[in-house]
């Protein structure tokens, strides 16, 4: 497992990048936890193939969500104010 923290203001890539061109083909999971004292965020993903950008919805302060990264090149968060996300990746079996 790999864990990290990302400060979010505006559109911020939580995992991956808009400049990657390869989709993952193995089962990796990203766990995102929004800081309990932060602000709400909108989550979305990007894929290189058809479908492009997808919105997942909103994550409120203190909430956590797991994103399967299969077929994605990036996961991003958008926050109008400031918040901090804790992320961790793990393999799915």
C-alpha positions in Angstrom: 0.0 0.0 0.0 1.2 3.5 -0.8 -0.3 6.5 1.1 0.0 10.3 0.5 -1.6 13.7 1.1 -2.7 16.2 -1.6 -3.8 19.8 -1.0 -6.7 20.7 -3.3 -7.7 24.1 -4.6 -9.3 24.2 -8.0 -8.8 21.2 -10.2 -6.1 19.0 -8.8 -5.0 15.6 -9.9 -5.2 13.2 -7.0 -3.8 10.3 -9.0 -2.4 10.2 -12.5 -2.1 13.1 -14.9 -3.8 14.7 -18.0 -0.5 14.0 -19.9 -0.6 10.2 -19.5 -1.7 8.1 -22.4 -1.9 4.6 -21.0 -4.9 3.1 -19.2 -4.3 0.7 -16.4 -5.2 -2.9 -17.1 -4.7 -4.3 -13.6 -6.9 -4.0 -10.6 -5.6 -1.1 -8.5 -7.8 0.7 -6.0 -7.5 4.3 -4.8 -9.0 5.2 -1.4 -9.7 8.9 -1.0 -10.4 10.5 2.4 -11.5 14.2 2.5 -10.3 16.0 5.6 -12.9 16.3 8.3 -12.1 20.1 8.6 -11.9 20.6 4.9 -14.5 21.7 2.3 -16.6 19.6 -0.1 -14.9 18.4 -3.3 -16.2 17.2 -6.7 -14.4 14.0 -7.9 -14.0 12.8 -11.4 -11.8 10.7 -13.6 -10.2 10.7 -17.1 -9.7 7.9 -19.5 -7.7 8.0 -22.7 -10.3 6.2 -24.8 -14.0 6.8 -25.4 -15.8 8.4 -22.5 -13.0 10.8 -21.7 -13.9 12.7 -18.5 -16.4 11.3 -16.0 -17.9 13.0 -12.9 -18.3 10.8 -9.8 -20.1 13.4 -7.6 -19.3 15.2 -4.4 -17.4 14.0 -1.3 -18.2 16.0 1.9 -15.7 16.7 4.7 -14.8 13.6 6.6 -16.1 11.2 3.9 -14.1 8.5 2.2 -14.5 6.7 -1.1 -12.8 3.9 -3.0 -12.2 4.4 -6.8 -11.2 1.4 -8.9 -8.5 2.6 -11.3 -9.0 0.0 -14.0 -9.1 1.7 -17.4 -8.3 5.2 -16.0 -5.3 7.5 -16.5 -6.2 10.1 -13.8 -8.5 10.9 -10.9 -9.0 14.5 -10.0 -10.7 16.6 -7.3 -12.1 20.1 -7.6 -12.6 22.4 -4.6 -13.5 26.1 -4.7 -11.8 26.7 -1.3 -9.0 24.6 0.3 -9.1 21.1 1.5 -6.6 18.2 2.1 -7.2 14.7 0.8 -5.4 11.6 2.0 -5.0 9.0 -0.6 -3.8 5.4 -0.6 -3.5 2.8 -3.3 -3.8 -1.0 -2.9 -4.2 -4.0 -5.1 -7.5 -5.7 -5.6 -7.6 -9.4 -5.6 
